Amino acid sequence: MSGVVVVGGGLAAGTAVTVLRENGYAGPVVLVAAEDHLPYERPPLSKGYLLGDDPIDVVYLHDRAWYAEHGVELRLGEPATAVDRAAGVVRTAAGELPYDRLVLATGAVPRRLRVADESGRPVSYLRTIEDARRLRAALAGAPRVAIVGGGWIGLEVAAAARAAGAQVTVHEAAALPLLAVLGPEVARVFADVHRAHGVDLRLGSAVSPADLRGADHVVVGVGAVPQTALAAAAGLPVDDGVLVDAHLRTADPAVFAIGDVANVDHPVLGRRVRVEHWQTAIDHGTAVGRTLAGDATAMTAQPYFYTDQYDLGMEYVGSPGLAGYDRVVVRGDTREPRFTAFWLRAGTVVAGMHVNDWDAIDPIRALVGQAVDAERLADAGAELGALADEVAAG
Ligand SMILES: Cc1cc2nc3c(=O)[nH]c(=O)nc-3n(C[C@H](O)[C@H](O)[C@H](O)COP(=O)(O)OP(=O)(O)OC[C@H]3O[C@@H](n4cnc5c(N)ncnc54)[C@H](O)[C@@H]3O)c2cc1C
């Protein structure tokens, strides 16, 4: 019996092997990871660990003993070099690993930026434990930090660099940070928060070599590229990620793909989506773990993510997609900041978020995907929980 081989050492892979065992899968399980670390999650690398508040240990899903106790064989620091689907084996430098079912959880890597790489300045990208260690050390000794990219990682690093006492400049080509995700109404809040903390935001033009000349350290956060090479070389369909169905199955029924690398035909959203977020890695790992343990589980959850920057915590649910939205409803005070925001398209909530209003997340989850009365949603006097209950009751 050859069992399940999981390729990857991140949150998706680690969740998959955990859920396989939790759901009673009794066959062999092997986890093959390129990085020489126990499976780990990445959010603390740009938050608690980078700020110096948390030790690195917070990132690991389990200690080493857990894998031994649960019969999960770890092949760490041993990248999978090929998948031979006809023979049903994964190849590594150490040999061949046979599988009945294969899970690809190879994640994504930072997109490189030439203007930074050729700047002559020390440059950081942030993805791995080693990247975070180097960046944390660099921030401690860099008075002037230039960050390229006003996305989630760039802004979280900006907050950590300010906490370390650096003079921080963020270069973002769009007119506002996070503009493509949040739209102008809410992206402005993030711009204001960073300016209030002394970050110099340079918006609306691509970064030039001259912009980076004065920096002691450059950090690049301009997106990530899914690691599809293994799947593509094995002849599996790839298009911005490995293409999978709602059960996370590739064109080969014995091969699955999960997490950042998976481009899913999402049954609730009604379109393909590739999501690079923590909760999605957990949801995919959970769904595939259950499916392979015998309980076929589709990926139906709406995308969810969170961020922490300074004293701003936020959670976001949904995915407006390319069709976008035609109305934004903001409830609460965006200057405090403590508020909720909803994005609607043709009367349906396509996304919702809160900033520093943690009780709101359950009603937000209940409202996303539902048709609502936008005027009532906009009415500050109408309680959010009651609106969610009404929608649930039909
Ligand atoms: C610094 C940082 C902060 C983040 N913060 C947040 C946050 O606050 N909120 C949020 O929602 N999301 C956040 N994310 C995103 C989140 O971490 C990712 O969505 C998540 O890591 C995806 O998990 P994954 O297992 O799919 O991929 P990954 O974590 O990328 O893991 C994939 C692993 O597969 C390995 N691998 C690749 N190829 C092979 C091979 N051929 N053989 C063996 N192994 C291979 C890689 O080395 C890697 O270790 C953050 C990401 C980063 C980098």
The ligand as an ORCA input file, in Angstrom:
! r2SCAN-3c Opt
* xyz 0 1
  C       5.374     37.089      5.413
  C       3.975     36.613      5.101
  C       2.902     37.037      5.882
  C       1.616     36.607      5.612
  N       0.581     37.073      6.369
  C      -0.677     36.686      6.085
  C      -1.780     37.183      6.839
  O      -1.613     37.991      7.747
  N      -3.028     36.756      6.539
  C      -3.248     35.870      5.538
  O      -4.401     35.520      5.299
  N      -2.231     35.369      4.790
  C      -0.952     35.759      5.033
  N       0.092     35.282      4.280
  C      -0.179     34.320      3.200
  C      -0.117     32.893      3.730
  O       1.021     32.720      4.499
  C      -0.104     31.918      2.540
  O      -1.351     31.990      1.910
  C       0.187     30.504      2.989
  O       1.523     30.428      3.420
  C      -0.034     29.489      1.893
  O       0.318     28.228      2.361
  P       0.794     27.073      1.372
  O       1.062     25.907      2.246
  O      -0.141     26.971      0.244
  O       2.157     27.611      0.727
  P       3.553     27.973      1.372
  O       3.406     28.490      2.755
  O       4.250     28.830      0.371
  O       4.309     26.575      1.476
  C       4.710     25.883      0.329
  C       5.930     25.067      0.662
  O       6.158     24.142     -0.385
  C       7.540     24.028     -0.564
  N       7.842     23.497     -1.897
  C       7.763     24.154     -3.080
  N       8.143     23.344     -4.083
  C       8.464     22.161     -3.514
  C       8.963     20.921     -4.034
  N       9.186     20.731     -5.344
  N       9.195     19.912     -3.169
  C       8.970     20.069     -1.844
  N       8.523     21.220     -1.307
  C       8.268     22.253     -2.131
  C       8.051     25.423     -0.357
  O       9.419     25.423     -0.065
  C       7.192     25.893      0.815
  O       7.808     25.612      2.039
  C       1.396     35.727      4.532
  C       2.474     35.294      3.727
  C       3.755     35.732      4.010
  C       4.904     35.277      3.147
*
